[in-house]
Amino acid sequence: MFNKIFKLILAGLCLAAAIWQFYETNIGNGIMLILLGLIFVFLYFKNELILLAFLRLRKQDFEGAKKWLDRIKNPEAALVTKQQGYYNYLNGLMVAQTNMNEAEKYFRKAEKLGLSMSTDMAMVKLNLAGVAMTKNRKREAEMLLAEAKKLDKQNMLDDQIKMMKQQMKRAGNMPRQPYGRGGRGGKGFR
């Protein structure tokens, strides 16, 4: 994996070599060098390791996706801002299965950095609402669900949002059980 600045330098060198090849009337070589430079420009905006992690995630291979993400040693130097958002988003998805506190940190950072697709940002908000709901922060969860609904313009997450709202209603209807008093075997029981 190359540093993001190094990719632009390689693209510039390819463009300079292409111009030189056109000047020498080697049109085929010039076109090939321009295409090679465009690959480096593409990889500047779409990091190759994040793309490979997304492919692994599509196949439900969480370990494989985590391996690709772990190859990014310094995300701030290697990735542009939106890619850093996706890096944190993917890490949040990986960690959400085991550690909700760490997942919340990753999702908050992804939310702050931003994502290029509104559906992805809606997914981040939905995951944050789930974390807030598990931590009994109902008002925050409701606000995040409303934001996720606004961001999901194509209604791709409509079923998940409805299911989350139903779970919130069920959790709100359940009676709260006081801790430390009542029940069998307590100190006050005679």
DRENPA-3360 file (N, C-alpha, C; in nm, 2 decimals, always signed):
BEGIN
1 = MFNKIFKL = +0.08/-0.12/+0.00/+0.00/+0.00/+0.00/+0.09/+0.12/+0.00 ~ +0.05/+0.22/-0.09/+0.13/+0.34/-0.10/+0.07/+0.45/-0.02 ~ +0.15/+0.55/+0.02/+0.10/+0.67/+0.09/+0.02/+0.74/-0.01 ~ -0.08/+0.82/+0.04/-0.17/+0.89/-0.06/-0.10/+0.99/-0.14 ~ +0.01/+1.06/-0.09/+0.08/+1.16/-0.17/+0.17/+1.09/-0.27 ~ +0.22/+0.97/-0.24/+0.30/+0.89/-0.33/+0.22/+0.85/-0.45 ~ +0.09/+0.82/-0.43/+0.01/+0.78/-0.54/-0.01/+0.90/-0.64 ~ -0.02/+1.02/-0.59/-0.03/+1.14/-0.68/+0.10/+1.16/-0.75;
9 = ILAGLCLA = +0.21/+1.14/-0.68/+0.34/+1.16/-0.75/+0.36/+1.06/-0.86 ~ +0.32/+0.93/-0.84/+0.33/+0.83/-0.94/+0.23/+0.87/-1.06 ~ +0.12/+0.92/-1.03/+0.03/+0.96/-1.14/+0.09/+1.08/-1.22 ~ +0.15/+1.17/-1.15/+0.21/+1.28/-1.22/+0.33/+1.24/-1.31 ~ +0.41/+1.14/-1.26/+0.52/+1.09/-1.34/+0.47/+1.01/-1.46 ~ +0.36/+0.94/-1.44/+0.30/+0.87/-1.56/+0.26/+0.97/-1.66 ~ +0.19/+1.08/-1.62/+0.15/+1.18/-1.71/+0.26/+1.25/-1.78 ~ +0.37/+1.28/-1.71/+0.49/+1.34/-1.77/+0.55/+1.24/-1.87;
17 = AAIWQFYE = +0.56/+1.11/-1.84/+0.62/+1.01/-1.93/+0.52/+1.00/-2.05 ~ +0.39/+1.01/-2.03/+0.30/+1.00/-2.15/+0.32/+1.11/-2.24 ~ +0.33/+1.23/-2.19/+0.36/+1.35/-2.28/+0.49/+1.33/-2.35 ~ +0.59/+1.28/-2.29/+0.72/+1.26/-2.36/+0.70/+1.15/-2.47 ~ +0.62/+1.05/-2.44/+0.60/+0.95/-2.54/+0.52/+1.00/-2.66 ~ +0.42/+1.09/-2.63/+0.35/+1.15/-2.74/+0.44/+1.24/-2.83 ~ +0.53/+1.31/-2.76/+0.63/+1.40/-2.83/+0.72/+1.31/-2.92 ~ +0.75/+1.19/-2.87/+0.84/+1.10/-2.95/+0.76/+1.02/-3.06;
25 = TNIGNGIM = +0.63/+1.05/-3.07/+0.54/+0.99/-3.16/+0.51/+0.84/-3.13 ~ +0.52/+0.80/-3.00/+0.49/+0.67/-2.96/+0.35/+0.68/-2.89 ~ +0.25/+0.69/-2.97/+0.11/+0.71/-2.93/+0.06/+0.60/-2.84 ~ +0.09/+0.48/-2.87/+0.04/+0.36/-2.79/+0.10/+0.36/-2.65 ~ +0.23/+0.39/-2.64/+0.30/+0.40/-2.51/+0.24/+0.51/-2.43 ~ +0.21/+0.63/-2.49/+0.15/+0.74/-2.42/+0.02/+0.71/-2.37 ~ -0.07/+0.64/-2.45/-0.20/+0.61/-2.40/-0.19/+0.51/-2.28 ~ -0.10/+0.41/-2.29/-0.09/+0.32/-2.18/-0.04/+0.39/-2.06;
33 = LILLGLIF = +0.05/+0.48/-2.07/+0.10/+0.55/-1.95/-0.01/+0.64/-1.89 ~ -0.10/+0.70/-1.97/-0.21/+0.77/-1.92/-0.31/+0.68/-1.84 ~ -0.34/+0.56/-1.90/-0.42/+0.47/-1.83/-0.36/+0.43/-1.70 ~ -0.23/+0.40/-1.69/-0.16/+0.37/-1.57/-0.17/+0.48/-1.47 ~ -0.16/+0.60/-1.51/-0.17/+0.72/-1.42/-0.31/+0.73/-1.37 ~ -0.41/+0.70/-1.45/-0.55/+0.70/-1.40/-0.58/+0.60/-1.30 ~ -0.51/+0.49/-1.30/-0.52/+0.38/-1.20/-0.47/+0.44/-1.07 ~ -0.36/+0.51/-1.07/-0.31/+0.57/-0.94/-0.40/+0.68/-0.89;
41 = VFLYFKNE = -0.46/+0.76/-0.98/-0.56/+0.86/-0.93/-0.68/+0.79/-0.87 ~ -0.73/+0.68/-0.94/-0.84/+0.61/-0.88/-0.81/+0.55/-0.74 ~ -0.69/+0.50/-0.73/-0.65/+0.44/-0.60/-0.63/+0.55/-0.49 ~ -0.61/+0.67/-0.54/-0.60/+0.78/-0.44/-0.73/+0.81/-0.38 ~ -0.84/+0.80/-0.45/-0.97/+0.83/-0.40/-1.04/+0.70/-0.35 ~ -1.01/+0.59/-0.39/-1.06/+0.46/-0.35/-0.95/+0.37/-0.31 ~ -0.92/+0.36/-0.18/-0.81/+0.28/-0.13/-0.83/+0.13/-0.16 ~ -0.72/+0.07/-0.21/-0.73/-0.07/-0.25/-0.76/-0.16/-0.14;
49 = LILLAFLR = -0.70/-0.14/-0.02/-0.73/-0.23/+0.09/-0.87/-0.22/+0.15 ~ -0.93/-0.10/+0.15/-1.06/-0.08/+0.19/-1.16/-0.15/+0.09 ~ -1.13/-0.14/-0.04/-1.21/-0.21/-0.14/-1.20/-0.36/-0.12 ~ -1.08/-0.41/-0.09/-1.07/-0.56/-0.07/-1.14/-0.60/+0.06 ~ -1.14/-0.51/+0.16/-1.22/-0.54/+0.29/-1.37/-0.54/+0.26 ~ -1.42/-0.45/+0.18/-1.56/-0.45/+0.14/-1.60/-0.58/+0.07 ~ -1.51/-0.63/-0.02/-1.54/-0.75/-0.09/-1.54/-0.87/+0.00 ~ -1.46/-0.87/+0.10/-1.46/-0.98/+0.20/-1.59/-0.97/+0.29;
57 = LRKQDFEG = -1.63/-0.85/+0.32/-1.75/-0.83/+0.40/-1.87/-0.87/+0.32 ~ -1.87/-0.85/+0.19/-1.99/-0.90/+0.11/-2.01/-1.05/+0.12 ~ -1.89/-1.12/+0.14/-1.90/-1.27/+0.15/-1.92/-1.31/+0.29 ~ -1.94/-1.22/+0.38/-1.96/-1.25/+0.53/-1.84/-1.30/+0.59 ~ -1.72/-1.27/+0.54/-1.59/-1.32/+0.59/-1.53/-1.20/+0.67 ~ -1.57/-1.20/+0.80/-1.53/-1.09/+0.89/-1.38/-1.10/+0.92 ~ -1.33/-1.22/+0.94/-1.19/-1.23/+0.97/-1.10/-1.18/+0.85 ~ -1.14/-1.22/+0.73/-1.07/-1.18/+0.61/-1.07/-1.03/+0.59;
65 = AKKWLDRI = -1.19/-0.97/+0.62/-1.20/-0.82/+0.61/-1.12/-0.75/+0.71 ~ -1.11/-0.81/+0.83/-1.03/-0.75/+0.94/-0.88/-0.76/+0.91 ~ -0.84/-0.87/+0.84/-0.70/-0.88/+0.80/-0.66/-0.77/+0.70 ~ -0.75/-0.74/+0.61/-0.72/-0.64/+0.51/-0.72/-0.50/+0.58 ~ -0.81/-0.48/+0.67/-0.81/-0.35/+0.74/-0.68/-0.33/+0.83 ~ -0.64/-0.44/+0.89/-0.52/-0.44/+0.98/-0.39/-0.40/+0.90 ~ -0.39/-0.42/+0.77/-0.28/-0.39/+0.69/-0.26/-0.24/+0.68 ~ -0.36/-0.16/+0.71/-0.35/-0.01/+0.71/-0.29/+0.03/+0.84;
73 = KNPEAALV = -0.16/+0.06/+0.84/-0.09/+0.09/+0.97/-0.12/+0.23/+1.02 ~ -0.12/+0.33/+0.93/-0.14/+0.47/+0.97/-0.25/+0.52/+0.88 ~ -0.37/+0.52/+0.93/-0.48/+0.56/+0.84/-0.48/+0.71/+0.81 ~ -0.43/+0.79/+0.90/-0.42/+0.94/+0.87/-0.33/+0.97/+0.76 ~ -0.22/+0.90/+0.74/-0.12/+0.92/+0.64/-0.16/+0.86/+0.51 ~ -0.22/+0.74/+0.52/-0.25/+0.66/+0.40/-0.38/+0.69/+0.33 ~ -0.48/+0.75/+0.41/-0.61/+0.76/+0.36/-0.66/+0.91/+0.35 ~ -0.74/+0.94/+0.26/-0.81/+1.07/+0.26/-0.92/+1.07/+0.36;
81 = TKQQGYYN = -0.98/+1.18/+0.39/-1.08/+1.19/+0.50/-1.20/+1.10/+0.48 ~ -1.26/+1.09/+0.37/-1.37/+1.00/+0.35/-1.33/+0.85/+0.36 ~ -1.21/+0.82/+0.32/-1.16/+0.68/+0.34/-1.14/+0.65/+0.48 ~ -1.09/+0.75/+0.56/-1.08/+0.73/+0.70/-1.21/+0.70/+0.77 ~ -1.32/+0.77/+0.72/-1.45/+0.74/+0.76/-1.49/+0.60/+0.74 ~ -1.47/+0.55/+0.62/-1.50/+0.41/+0.58/-1.41/+0.31/+0.66 ~ -1.29/+0.35/+0.69/-1.20/+0.26/+0.77/-1.26/+0.25/+0.91 ~ -1.31/+0.36/+0.97/-1.37/+0.35/+1.10/-1.50/+0.28/+1.10;
89 = YLNGLMVA = -1.58/+0.30/+0.99/-1.71/+0.24/+0.98/-1.69/+0.08/+0.97 ~ -1.60/+0.04/+0.89/-1.57/-0.11/+0.88/-1.52/-0.17/+1.01 ~ -1.43/-0.10/+1.07/-1.38/-0.14/+1.20/-1.50/-0.15/+1.30 ~ -1.59/-0.05/+1.30/-1.70/-0.05/+1.39/-1.79/-0.17/+1.37 ~ -1.81/-0.21/+1.24/-1.89/-0.33/+1.20/-1.83/-0.45/+1.26 ~ -1.69/-0.46/+1.25/-1.62/-0.58/+1.29/-1.63/-0.60/+1.44 ~ -1.62/-0.49/+1.51/-1.61/-0.49/+1.66/-1.75/-0.50/+1.72 ~ -1.85/-0.46/+1.65/-1.99/-0.45/+1.71/-2.03/-0.59/+1.76;
97 = QTNMNEAE = -1.98/-0.69/+1.70/-2.02/-0.83/+1.75/-1.97/-0.86/+1.89 ~ -1.86/-0.80/+1.93/-1.80/-0.83/+2.06/-1.79/-0.72/+2.16 ~ -1.77/-0.60/+2.12/-1.74/-0.49/+2.21/-1.82/-0.37/+2.17 ~ -1.93/-0.34/+2.23/-2.02/-0.23/+2.19/-1.96/-0.09/+2.22 ~ -1.88/-0.08/+2.33/-1.82/+0.05/+2.36/-1.71/+0.09/+2.26 ~ -1.63/-0.01/+2.21/-1.53/+0.02/+2.11/-1.60/+0.05/+1.98 ~ -1.71/-0.03/+1.95/-1.78/-0.01/+1.82/-1.84/+0.13/+1.82 ~ -1.89/+0.18/+1.93/-1.95/+0.31/+1.94/-1.84/+0.42/+1.91;
105 = KYFRKAEK = -1.72/+0.40/+1.96/-1.61/+0.49/+1.93/-1.58/+0.50/+1.78 ~ -1.57/+0.38/+1.71/-1.55/+0.38/+1.57/-1.66/+0.44/+1.49 ~ -1.79/+0.41/+1.53/-1.90/+0.47/+1.46/-1.90/+0.62/+1.48 ~ -1.87/+0.67/+1.60/-1.87/+0.82/+1.62/-1.77/+0.88/+1.53 ~ -1.65/+0.82/+1.52/-1.54/+0.88/+1.44/-1.58/+0.88/+1.29 ~ -1.64/+0.77/+1.25/-1.69/+0.76/+1.11/-1.79/+0.87/+1.08 ~ -1.88/+0.89/+1.18/-1.98/+0.99/+1.17/-1.92/+1.13/+1.15 ~ -1.82/+1.15/+1.24/-1.75/+1.28/+1.23/-1.67/+1.31/+1.10;
113 = LGLSMSTD = -1.60/+1.20/+1.05/-1.53/+1.22/+0.93/-1.61/+1.22/+0.81 ~ -1.73/+1.15/+0.81/-1.82/+1.15/+0.70/-1.80/+1.04/+0.61 ~ -1.90/+1.00/+0.54/-1.90/+0.90/+0.44/-1.96/+0.95/+0.31 ~ -1.92/+0.90/+0.19/-1.96/+0.96/+0.07/-2.10/+0.92/+0.03 ~ -2.15/+0.81/+0.08/-2.29/+0.77/+0.04/-2.38/+0.79/+0.16 ~ -2.50/+0.85/+0.13/-2.59/+0.88/+0.24/-2.65/+0.75/+0.30 ~ -2.66/+0.64/+0.23/-2.70/+0.51/+0.28/-2.60/+0.46/+0.38 ~ -2.47/+0.48/+0.35/-2.37/+0.43/+0.45/-2.38/+0.51/+0.58;
121 = MAMVKLNL = -2.40/+0.64/+0.56/-2.42/+0.73/+0.68/-2.54/+0.69/+0.76 ~ -2.65/+0.65/+0.69/-2.77/+0.61/+0.76/-2.74/+0.48/+0.84 ~ -2.66/+0.39/+0.78/-2.62/+0.27/+0.85/-2.54/+0.30/+0.97 ~ -2.45/+0.40/+0.97/-2.38/+0.44/+1.09/-2.47/+0.49/+1.19 ~ -2.57/+0.57/+1.16/-2.67/+0.63/+1.25/-2.75/+0.51/+1.31 ~ -2.79/+0.42/+1.23/-2.87/+0.30/+1.28/-2.79/+0.22/+1.38 ~ -2.66/+0.20/+1.35/-2.58/+0.12/+1.45/-2.56/+0.20/+1.58 ~ -2.54/+0.33/+1.56/-2.53/+0.42/+1.68/-2.66/+0.42/+1.76;
129 = AGVAMTKN = -2.77/+0.41/+1.69/-2.90/+0.40/+1.77/-2.91/+0.27/+1.84 ~ -2.86/+0.16/+1.78/-2.86/+0.03/+1.85/-2.77/+0.03/+1.97 ~ -2.66/+0.10/+1.96/-2.57/+0.11/+2.08/-2.64/+0.19/+2.19 ~ -2.70/+0.30/+2.15/-2.77/+0.39/+2.25/-2.88/+0.31/+2.31 ~ -2.95/+0.23/+2.23/-3.06/+0.16/+2.29/-3.02/+0.05/+2.39 ~ -2.90/-0.01/+2.36/-2.85/-0.11/+2.46/-2.80/-0.04/+2.59 ~ -2.77/+0.08/+2.58/-2.72/+0.16/+2.70/-2.83/+0.24/+2.76 ~ -2.96/+0.21/+2.73/-3.07/+0.27/+2.78/-3.07/+0.43/+2.76;
137 = RKREAEML = -3.03/+0.47/+2.65/-3.04/+0.61/+2.61/-3.14/+0.63/+2.50 ~ -3.27/+0.62/+2.55/-3.38/+0.61/+2.45/-3.39/+0.74/+2.37 ~ -3.38/+0.86/+2.42/-3.40/+0.98/+2.35/-3.29/+0.99/+2.24 ~ -3.17/+0.96/+2.27/-3.06/+0.96/+2.17/-3.09/+0.86/+2.06 ~ -3.13/+0.74/+2.10/-3.16/+0.64/+2.00/-3.27/+0.68/+1.91 ~ -3.38/+0.75/+1.96/-3.49/+0.80/+1.87/-3.44/+0.91/+1.78 ~ -3.35/+1.00/+1.83/-3.30/+1.10/+1.74/-3.21/+1.04/+1.63 ~ -3.13/+0.94/+1.66/-3.04/+0.88/+1.56/-3.13/+0.80/+1.46;
145 = LAEAKKLD = -3.23/+0.74/+1.51/-3.32/+0.67/+1.41/-3.39/+0.76/+1.31 ~ -3.43/+0.88/+1.37/-3.49/+0.98/+1.28/-3.39/+1.03/+1.18 ~ -3.27/+1.05/+1.22/-3.16/+1.09/+1.12/-3.13/+0.99/+1.02 ~ -3.13/+0.86/+1.06/-3.11/+0.75/+0.97/-3.22/+0.74/+0.87 ~ -3.35/+0.76/+0.91/-3.46/+0.76/+0.82/-3.45/+0.87/+0.72 ~ -3.40/+0.99/+0.76/-3.39/+1.10/+0.66/-3.28/+1.07/+0.56 ~ -3.17/+1.01/+0.61/-3.05/+0.98/+0.52/-3.08/+0.86/+0.42 ~ -3.17/+0.77/+0.46/-3.20/+0.66/+0.38/-3.31/+0.69/+0.27;
153 = KQNMLDDQ = -3.26/+0.76/+0.17/-3.35/+0.81/+0.06/-3.41/+0.70/-0.02 ~ -3.34/+0.59/-0.03/-3.39/+0.48/-0.12/-3.46/+0.37/-0.04 ~ -3.48/+0.39/+0.09/-3.55/+0.30/+0.18/-3.49/+0.16/+0.18 ~ -3.36/+0.16/+0.17/-3.29/+0.03/+0.18/-3.28/-0.02/+0.32 ~ -3.29/+0.07/+0.42/-3.28/+0.03/+0.56/-3.41/+0.04/+0.63 ~ -3.52/+0.05/+0.55/-3.65/+0.07/+0.61/-3.69/-0.04/+0.71 ~ -3.67/-0.17/+0.67/-3.71/-0.28/+0.76/-3.63/-0.28/+0.89 ~ -3.50/-0.25/+0.88/-3.42/-0.24/+1.00/-3.46/-0.13/+1.09;
161 = IKMMKQQM = -3.50/-0.02/+1.03/-3.54/+0.10/+1.12/-3.67/+0.06/+1.18 ~ -3.77/+0.00/+1.11/-3.89/-0.04/+1.17/-3.87/-0.14/+1.28 ~ -3.78/-0.24/+1.26/-3.76/-0.34/+1.36/-3.70/-0.27/+1.49 ~ -3.61/-0.18/+1.47/-3.55/-0.11/+1.58/-3.65/-0.03/+1.66 ~ -3.74/+0.03/+1.59/-3.85/+0.11/+1.66/-3.94/+0.02/+1.74 ~ -3.97/-0.10/+1.68/-4.05/-0.20/+1.76/-3.98/-0.25/+1.88 ~ -3.85/-0.27/+1.87/-3.77/-0.31/+1.99/-3.77/-0.20/+2.09 ~ -3.76/-0.08/+2.05/-3.76/+0.03/+2.15/-3.90/+0.04/+2.22;
169 = KRAGNMPR = -4.01/+0.02/+2.14/-4.14/+0.02/+2.20/-4.15/-0.09/+2.31 ~ -4.11/-0.21/+2.27/-4.11/-0.33/+2.36/-4.03/-0.30/+2.49 ~ -3.91/-0.24/+2.47/-3.83/-0.21/+2.58/-3.89/-0.10/+2.67 ~ -3.96/-0.01/+2.61/-4.03/+0.10/+2.69/-4.15/+0.05/+2.76 ~ -4.21/-0.06/+2.71/-4.33/-0.11/+2.78/-4.30/-0.20/+2.89 ~ -4.18/-0.25/+2.90/-4.14/-0.35/+3.01/-4.13/-0.27/+3.14 ~ -4.18/-0.33/+3.25/-4.17/-0.26/+3.38/-4.03/-0.27/+3.43 ~ -3.98/-0.16/+3.49/-3.85/-0.15/+3.54/-3.85/-0.22/+3.68;
177 = QPYGRGGR = -3.75/-0.31/+3.69/-3.75/-0.38/+3.82/-3.64/-0.31/+3.91 ~ -3.69/-0.28/+4.03/-3.59/-0.21/+4.12/-3.49/-0.31/+4.17 ~ -3.37/-0.26/+4.18/-3.26/-0.34/+4.22/-3.24/-0.33/+4.37 ~ -3.20/-0.44/+4.43/-3.17/-0.44/+4.58/-3.28/-0.47/+4.67 ~ -3.41/-0.45/+4.63/-3.52/-0.48/+4.71/-3.62/-0.57/+4.65 ~ -3.70/-0.63/+4.73/-3.80/-0.72/+4.68/-3.74/-0.85/+4.63 ~ -3.83/-0.94/+4.58/-3.78/-1.07/+4.54/-3.77/-1.16/+4.66 ~ -3.74/-1.28/+4.63/-3.72/-1.38/+4.74/-3.58/-1.38/+4.80;
185 = GGKGFR = -3.58/-1.40/+4.93/-3.45/-1.42/+4.99/-3.38/-1.29/+5.03 ~ -3.45/-1.17/+5.01/-3.39/-1.04/+5.05/-3.38/-1.03/+5.20 ~ -3.31/-0.93/+5.24/-3.30/-0.90/+5.39/-3.43/-0.86/+5.45 ~ -3.52/-0.79/+5.38/-3.64/-0.75/+5.43/-3.75/-0.86/+5.43 ~ -3.72/-0.97/+5.38/-3.82/-1.08/+5.37/-3.83/-1.16/+5.50 ~ -3.95/-1.17/+5.56/-3.96/-1.25/+5.68/-4.05/-1.37/+5.66;
% end
